[in-house]
């Protein structure tokens, strides 16, 4: 079984591979109670193996999708945990995708001022990104993830066998974060093994070959762990590289113009936008922007936003991004790698938006 250790405080083991759920029990040993937080459809398929490794476990269900990422959900879950008798030395297991990981992780962060959490992600997006690094949070009507906390899990168990149960579109959307990591690796000239894997094994990745998936998740987690270890709570700016493509992506998701847009699909469009904006600003050349667009497209991901988005609405939402300092802030590639860029010219933003099908 492949294992990555995220060097933060406390250290977090990330176990990756087919059948990794069999190792979950080692992280739960000695805990008086184990609260498994999941969604009905996920629990039906995957809760039994988790229960098998946990003594005195109880299942707590939350709703599906982004509408469940609210403070109301956190309050209800915390009250249910309290009524059951969960104490500070017990543990929460987040079983599911990014929504479950965010809600359960944030609840664990604030319940009794912090109880241990183990992340058991079962989507590709969550395995390579959302479950690793300790970021948790919920949404407000004004934007995504505006309420949250850093709460490092004591372990992440990423069983690639669970990816076989995903619907095709959901699985493919997870490749949006794969594209992000591959582009980060290309621009930073580090973690070349990930780039080689995406180039050489794209077909195996698309058909969900367990060996290829184990290597893919492992390499993505390895890259993220390297970044998180250098900036565990986003204090130095190093970790901002992981937001590549996300400024526009979060605005697309928060606008409400297209409720069916999946996160990974929004990230894919955001990556193309960021690359085009960087090219317009002269930070990269046009051929690099075209290469980036081609990488996203080759993974079967969208390179244009669906019809119906309004540029002025997206600009206002991007001003509310957590990175912003009162204006517009983007994470863009350039000669020194991926960097923060504040308030680029309006004409450049307009041109980049038009390149992904958003007109004002």
N, C-alpha and C positions, 0 to 999 in steps of 0.2 A: 504494500500500500504506500502510495506516495504521501509524504508529509511535508508541510511547510510550517515553519514557526514564525509568526509575526512578532518581531522584536519591539513590542511596546510594553507598557506597564499596566496591568500584569501581562506576562507573555501569553500568547494565544496560539494553540496548535490548530492547524487547518489540515484535516485529513481528507485526501482526495482519492477516489477510485471506485471501481465497480464493487459493490458489496460493502462500502465503507460504513453503512449503518451498523454493522456488526461490532464496530469499535465504540459506539456511543456509550454503552454501559460503563466503560472505564471512566468516563468523565462525569457520570452521575453517581458513582459509588459513594456511599456514605451520606447521601442527601436524604433527609427525613421525608420530604415531599417533593414531587416533580410535577410542575404545572405545564402541560403541553398545550400551547396556543396554536391554533390552526384554523382552517376553513373547512366547511363540510365536505366539499368535493375532494380536497387534499387528504383529509383525515380518513375518508372512506378507503383510500388506496394505500396510505402510508403510515397510519397511526399505530397499527398493530406491531410492526417491527420496533417502533420507538417504545411502546409500552413494554415489549419483551425485555428491553434493557433497563427498565426503570421500575424500582419498587415504589409502591404507593403513589402511582401516577393518576392524574385526573386530566380530562380533556376539556378545554375551553375554546369555544368557537367564536370567530368574529366574521363580519360580512366580507363580501368579495369586492375587489377593485379599489380604486382611489377613493370612492365615496366612504369607505370604511376607515380611512386614515384621518380621523378627527379626534379632538379632545373628548368628545362624547363617548367614542369607542374606548378610549383609554380609561375614562372614569368608570364605565360599566365593567370593563375587564378588571380594574383594580378592586372594585367593590366585590366582584365575584371571587377574586383571589383572597380577599380579606375574610369573606364569609366562609370560605373553605378552610381557612386557617394557615395560609402560606406565611412563613416567617422569614426573617432576614437571612438565615443560613440555608434556606431551601434554594431551589433552582427553577428557572423558567426555561422551557425548550420551545424555540420558535420554529415550527414545522410548516414550511411553505415557501412562497416567493417573497418578493421585495416588500409587499404590503404587510404581510405577517411579520417579517423580520423587523420592519420599522416600528410597527405598533407594539409588538411584544417586547422589542428591545427598549423602546422608550418607556413603556410601562415598568419594565424591570429597573430602568435607571432611576425612576422617581418613586416607586413603591418602597416603603421603608427606607427611603433615601439610597436605595440601590441594593438589588439582589442579583445573584449570578444568573447569567443567561448563556445558553448554548444555542447557536444558530445551526439549524438543519435545513439548508436551502434545497428546494427541489425544482427550481427553474434554472436554466442556463444563466440568465441575467443575474439572479441572486447568487449563484455559485461563484461566478467570476468577479462579482462586483459588490452587490448590495450587502451581502452577509459578512464581508471582510472589512475591517477597519474601524468598527465601533460607532459609525454614524447612525443615529436613530432619529425619528421625527414623524410629525403628522402635519397635515395641511390646514391652512386657513382659506376662507373664501378669496382672500387677496393673493394667495400664491401657494406653491408647493413647499413643504418641508420648512415652513417658517417658525415652527415650534419644535424644538428637538434638544438632544443632548448627545455628548460622546459617552458611550458606555461599551467598553470592550468586552466581547464575549470571552468566556473562559475556553471555548473551543468552537470550531466550525467543522461540521461533518458533511462533506459534499460527496454524496453517493451518485455517481453518474448514471447508475441504473434507473434512477427516478426520472431521468430526462426522457426515457422511452415513452412515458405516459403523456407527454405534452402534445397538445394540438400543434399541427405543422406551423401555423402562423405564429403562435406563441414561442415556439422553439426558434424559428427564424428571426423573430424580433430580438431574441437574446443575442443574436450575432451582431446587433448594433453595438453592444459594449465590446464584443470581440474586435470589431473594426476600430473602435476607439483605442483599445490597447495596442493593436497592431500599428496604428498610425503614431501613437506615442513612442513605441519602440523604434519605428523608422526615424522619427524626428530626433530622438535622443541618442540614436546609434548605440543603444544598449538593449539587452534582452533580444538579441538577434535570433535566438532559437524560436521565439514566438512568431516572428515574421516568416522564418523558414517553414514553420509548421503550417501557418495559414496558406502560404504559397503552395506547399507540396501536398498537403492533405485536405484541401478544401472539399473535395468530393466525399472523402470519408467523414469529414465533419458534418457535411450536409445530410449524410445518411445516418448520422448518430452512431458511428462505430465506437464501441466502448473504449478501445485502446486510444483512438484519436482523441476522444472526448476527455479521457483522463489526462493526456498530455496537454490538451488545450486549456482545461481548467487549471491545471497545475502551473502552467507558464503564465497565465493571466494573474493568478493569485500571487505568484512569485514577484511579478512586476509591481502589483499593488502593495504587497507587503514591504517591498523596498522603499516605495514612496511614503507609506504610512509611518514606517519606522523613523523616517527623517522629519516628519511633521505630523505627529499623532493627533493633534487637535487644531490643525490649520492655523498655527501661530506664526510660521515663518514664510508662508506663501508657497513652499515647495509642493504641498498637497493640491494646490490649485490646478496642477496639470491634469488631475483626475476629473476635472470639470470640463475638459475639452469637449466641445459640441453641446454642452448642457444648457448654456444660457438661452439659446433659441429653443432647445428641446423643452425646457420647463415652461417657457412662454406658450408654446404650441399646446402643451398639455393643460395649462391653466386657463387658456382662453375660452374653453367651452364651445368652440366653434365646430369641433369634430370629436365627439366623445369617444369614438371607436379607435382613436389613434393610440397604439401601444407605445410604452416608454422607449423600447429599443428602436422602433420605427422613427419616433421623434428624435432620438439621438442620432440616427443615421442622417436625417435631414439636417440636423444641427452641425454635424461634422462637415458636410458639404458646404453649408453656409459659412462656417468658420474658415474653411480653407479658401473659399472664394473671397471672403472679406480680407484675409491676409494677402492674397494675390493682388486685390484692388489697392491695398495700402503699400504694395511693393515689398512686403516682408518675405514673400516667396514668389517664385516665378510661375507663369501660367502652366507650364508643364507639370510642376509639382501639384498644383491644384487639380489638374486633369488626372494625374495618377491617383490622388486621394479619392476623387469621384469614382474612378474605375474600381478601386478596391472595395468601396462601399457597394457599388452595383454588382460586383462579382459574387458577393455573399447573398445576393437575392434581396437586397434591402432597397427601400425607396430613396431616391435622390432629389425628389421634389415633394413639397407639402401638398396635401389634398386641397382641392378647391375650397374657397370660402373663407380663408383667413384674411384678416384685415391688418395691414402693416402698422397703422397707428395704434391699434389695440396691442399688438405684439411688442411694439416699442415701449409702451407704458408698462407692460408686464415685465419686460427685461430690465427696466429701471428699478424694479422691486427685487431683483435678484440679490441673494445674500452677499455676493461679492461686491456689489455696487457701492459707491461712496456718494450717492446723490445724483449720479449721472448714469451713463451706460458703460458697463465693464465687460470685456470679453477675454477669454483665454485663447490665444492665437499662436500659430506656428510662426517662426522667424529664424533669422540666422543663428540665434543663440538657443534654439529649441522652442518649447512652448512657454509663452510668457503672458502675463497680465497686460492688457492694453485698455486704457481708460479713454472714453469719449472720442472715438474716431470720427472723422467727418461724416455728416449726415448723408452726403452723396454716396460715400463708399458703402454705408450700411444699406441704403436703398438699392444700390446695384447688386449687393450680395443677396438681399432678400429676393430681388427679381430673378436671380439665378436659380433659386429653389421654388420659384412659382408664386411668390407672395408679392403682390403689387399694392400700392397705396391708394 
